[in-house]
Amino acid sequence: MEVNAQTEIIVAEGVSKTYSDHGVPVSAVKEIDLTIRTEDFAAIVGPSGSGKTTFLNIISGLDTVTEGKVWLNGKLLSEMSGRELSDFRRDNIGFIFQAYNLIPVLSVEENIEYIMLLQGVPKSERHSKVNKILAELGLSGFENRMPTQLSGGQQQRVAVARAMVSNPSIILADEPTANLDSKTGAELLDLMRELNKTSGMTFVFSTHDPMVMERAHRLVTLKDGQVVSDEIRE
């Protein structure tokens, strides 16, 4: 299959995932064909158990397929070694999780710069980038606070900053508003939409939150592990 890495940042071809539940095979996703375009602001939606999170884990390389192929940025995931895949994720994907997943013993600045530290980015550049993104996210002055000193909305903003600070091609967000009140969730989504426009990063959400669906430019609906609709909004 020919993949145009300039315009097709995520390509799934015939993707299926089957788990074993006490010896009984369970199909989590079934023969999904899906292409996410560069700079998309897309939501993978559907009821609980529809396969949203499994599919997100597959396209990020956190989980392997039973059948099918996945390309990210033109790279076929199945051809990478474990170390190559880990390095590729580090350099190309930013993750935002429902539970924030901040490192509790690190300050806000240390949490945000962690990926850049692994990438070998010099300290002065890390510090500059952290200050810049904290200003964009309305968190200037919070550099030395610990996660326990932040509200839920502030912690999720730090998680967004950590995901975006190294300028990855793709942001994958698994139910990022689930633990936030509606006002904070709406503000964060509007912020991510604006960052999507200005940075050119591709956003893919796994969600059942109507606020995310309202703002998404593309809605991919899963049911029983299969794509049942794919709506592109202009």
C-alpha positions as CSV (number, residue, x, y, z in Angstrom):
1,M,0.0,0.0,0.0
2,E,1.3,3.5,-0.9
3,V,1.1,6.0,2.0
4,N,1.6,9.7,1.4
5,A,3.3,10.8,4.6
6,Q,2.8,14.4,3.8
7,T,-1.0,14.3,3.9
8,E,-1.8,10.9,5.6
9,I,-0.3,10.9,9.0
10,I,-2.1,7.8,10.4
11,V,-3.2,4.9,8.1
12,A,-4.8,1.8,9.4
13,E,-5.5,-1.0,6.9
14,G,-7.5,-4.0,7.9
15,V,-6.8,-3.6,11.6
16,S,-8.2,-6.2,14.0
17,K,-7.4,-7.0,17.6
18,T,-8.6,-10.1,19.4
19,Y,-8.0,-10.8,23.1
20,S,-8.4,-14.0,25.0
21,D,-10.8,-13.9,27.9
22,H,-10.4,-17.1,29.9
23,G,-9.7,-18.9,26.6
24,V,-12.6,-17.3,24.8
25,P,-11.6,-15.0,21.9
26,V,-13.0,-11.5,22.1
27,S,-12.8,-9.1,19.1
28,A,-12.0,-5.6,20.3
29,V,-11.7,-4.0,16.9
30,K,-12.5,-5.6,13.5
31,E,-11.1,-4.9,10.1
32,I,-10.8,-1.2,10.5
33,D,-9.6,0.8,7.5
34,L,-9.0,4.5,8.4
35,T,-6.8,7.3,7.3
36,I,-6.2,10.4,9.5
37,R,-5.1,13.4,7.6
38,T,-2.3,15.7,8.6
39,E,-3.6,18.5,10.8
40,D,-6.9,16.7,11.5
41,F,-8.8,17.5,14.7
42,A,-10.6,14.1,14.9
43,A,-12.6,12.3,17.5
44,I,-13.0,8.5,17.7
45,V,-16.4,8.1,19.4
46,G,-18.8,5.4,20.4
47,P,-20.3,3.7,23.5
48,S,-18.2,2.1,26.2
49,G,-16.7,-1.2,24.9
50,S,-16.9,0.0,21.2
51,G,-13.1,-0.3,20.8
52,K,-12.1,3.4,21.0
53,T,-9.2,3.1,23.5
54,T,-8.0,-0.2,21.9
55,F,-7.9,1.5,18.5
56,L,-6.0,4.5,20.0
57,N,-3.5,2.2,21.6
58,I,-3.0,0.4,18.3
59,I,-2.4,3.5,16.2
60,S,0.1,4.7,18.8
61,G,2.0,1.5,18.9
62,L,1.2,0.8,22.5
63,D,-0.7,-2.3,21.5
64,T,-0.1,-4.7,18.6
65,V,-2.6,-5.8,16.0
66,T,-3.8,-9.3,15.5
67,E,-4.3,-8.6,11.8
68,G,-3.7,-5.6,9.6
69,K,-1.1,-2.8,9.3
70,V,-0.6,0.7,10.8
71,W,1.5,3.5,9.3
72,L,2.5,6.6,11.3
73,N,4.3,9.4,9.4
74,G,4.9,6.9,6.6
75,K,6.5,4.4,8.9
76,L,5.1,0.8,9.1
77,L,4.9,0.1,12.9
78,S,5.3,-3.7,12.5
79,E,8.7,-3.3,10.9
80,M,10.2,-1.5,13.9
81,S,12.0,-3.1,16.8
82,G,10.8,-2.4,20.4
83,R,13.5,0.2,20.9
84,E,12.9,1.8,17.5
85,L,9.2,2.0,18.2
86,S,9.8,3.5,21.7
87,D,12.1,6.2,20.2
88,F,9.6,6.8,17.4
89,R,6.7,7.4,19.9
90,R,8.9,9.7,22.0
91,D,9.8,11.9,19.0
92,N,6.5,11.8,17.1
93,I,3.6,11.4,19.5
94,G,2.3,13.4,22.5
95,F,-0.1,11.6,24.8
96,I,-2.8,13.1,27.0
97,F,-4.5,10.8,29.4
98,Q,-7.8,10.9,31.4
99,A,-5.9,10.6,34.7
100,Y,-3.2,13.2,33.7
101,N,-0.4,10.8,34.5
102,L,1.9,13.5,35.9
103,I,5.0,12.3,37.8
104,P,4.1,13.2,41.4
105,V,7.7,13.7,42.6
106,L,8.5,16.2,39.8
107,S,7.6,19.8,39.6
108,V,5.5,21.3,36.8
109,E,8.6,22.3,34.9
110,E,10.3,18.9,35.4
111,N,7.1,17.1,34.2
112,I,6.9,19.2,31.1
113,E,10.6,19.0,30.1
114,Y,10.8,15.2,30.8
115,I,10.4,14.1,27.1
116,M,12.9,16.8,26.0
117,L,15.3,15.5,28.6
118,L,15.1,12.0,27.1
119,Q,15.6,13.6,23.6
120,G,18.9,15.2,24.8
121,V,17.6,18.8,24.4
122,P,20.0,21.3,26.1
123,K,18.9,22.7,29.4
124,S,18.6,26.3,28.2
125,E,16.4,25.3,25.3
126,R,14.2,23.1,27.6
127,H,13.7,26.0,30.0
128,S,12.8,28.4,27.2
129,K,10.3,26.0,25.7
130,V,8.7,25.3,29.0
131,N,8.3,29.0,29.8
132,K,6.8,29.6,26.4
133,I,4.2,26.9,26.6
134,L,3.3,27.7,30.2
135,A,2.5,31.2,29.1
136,E,0.4,29.9,26.2
137,L,-1.6,27.7,28.6
138,G,-2.1,30.4,31.3
139,L,0.3,28.7,33.8
140,S,3.2,31.2,34.0
141,G,4.6,31.2,37.5
142,F,3.6,27.6,38.2
143,E,7.0,26.1,37.2
144,N,8.0,25.0,40.7
145,R,4.7,23.7,41.9
146,M,4.1,20.0,42.5
147,P,1.1,18.2,40.9
148,T,-0.6,17.9,44.3
149,Q,-0.6,21.7,44.5
150,L,-2.7,22.0,41.3
151,S,-6.4,21.7,40.5
152,G,-7.6,19.0,38.1
153,G,-7.8,21.6,35.3
154,Q,-4.3,22.8,36.0
155,Q,-2.9,19.3,36.0
156,Q,-4.5,18.6,32.7
157,R,-3.1,21.8,31.2
158,V,0.3,20.6,32.4
159,A,-0.3,17.3,30.7
160,V,-1.2,19.1,27.5
161,A,2.0,21.2,27.8
162,R,4.0,18.0,28.3
163,A,2.4,16.4,25.2
164,M,3.0,19.4,23.0
165,V,6.2,21.0,24.1
166,S,8.5,18.9,22.0
167,N,6.4,19.7,18.9
168,P,5.3,16.1,18.0
169,S,3.4,15.4,14.8
170,I,0.5,13.8,16.5
171,I,-1.4,14.3,19.8
172,L,-3.4,11.3,21.0
173,A,-5.9,12.1,23.8
174,D,-7.8,9.4,25.6
175,E,-10.9,10.9,27.3
176,P,-8.9,14.1,28.2
177,T,-12.0,15.9,29.7
178,A,-13.4,13.0,31.7
179,N,-12.2,14.3,35.1
180,L,-12.8,17.9,34.4
181,D,-15.9,20.1,35.1
182,S,-17.7,21.3,32.0
183,K,-16.3,24.9,32.0
184,T,-12.7,23.7,32.5
185,G,-13.1,21.0,29.9
186,A,-14.5,23.5,27.3
187,E,-11.7,26.0,27.9
188,L,-9.1,23.2,27.5
189,L,-10.7,21.9,24.3
190,D,-10.8,25.4,22.8
191,L,-7.2,25.9,23.7
192,M,-6.2,22.6,22.0
193,R,-8.3,23.6,18.9
194,E,-6.4,26.9,18.7
195,L,-3.0,25.1,19.1
196,N,-4.1,22.7,16.4
197,K,-4.7,25.6,14.1
198,T,-1.5,27.5,14.9
199,S,0.9,24.5,15.3
200,G,-0.3,22.2,12.6
201,M,-0.2,19.2,15.0
202,T,-2.7,16.4,14.3
203,F,-5.1,15.7,17.2
204,V,-7.0,12.4,17.7
205,F,-9.3,12.0,20.6
206,S,-10.9,8.9,22.1
207,T,-14.1,10.2,23.7
208,H,-17.8,10.1,24.4
209,D,-17.9,13.7,25.6
210,P,-20.3,15.8,23.6
211,M,-18.1,18.9,24.0
212,V,-15.3,17.1,22.2
213,M,-17.7,15.9,19.5
214,E,-19.0,19.5,18.9
215,R,-15.5,20.8,18.4
216,A,-14.1,18.0,16.3
217,H,-13.7,18.6,12.6
218,R,-14.1,14.9,12.0
219,L,-16.2,12.2,13.8
220,V,-15.3,8.6,13.4
221,T,-17.9,6.4,15.2
222,L,-17.2,2.9,16.3
223,K,-19.7,0.3,17.4
224,D,-18.7,-3.3,18.4
225,G,-15.2,-2.7,17.1
226,Q,-16.1,-1.5,13.6
227,V,-16.4,1.9,12.0
228,V,-20.1,2.6,11.4
229,S,-19.7,6.3,10.3
230,D,-17.0,8.8,9.3
231,E,-18.2,12.4,9.2
232,I,-15.9,15.2,8.0
233,R,-17.1,18.7,8.9
234,E,-15.8,21.8,7.1
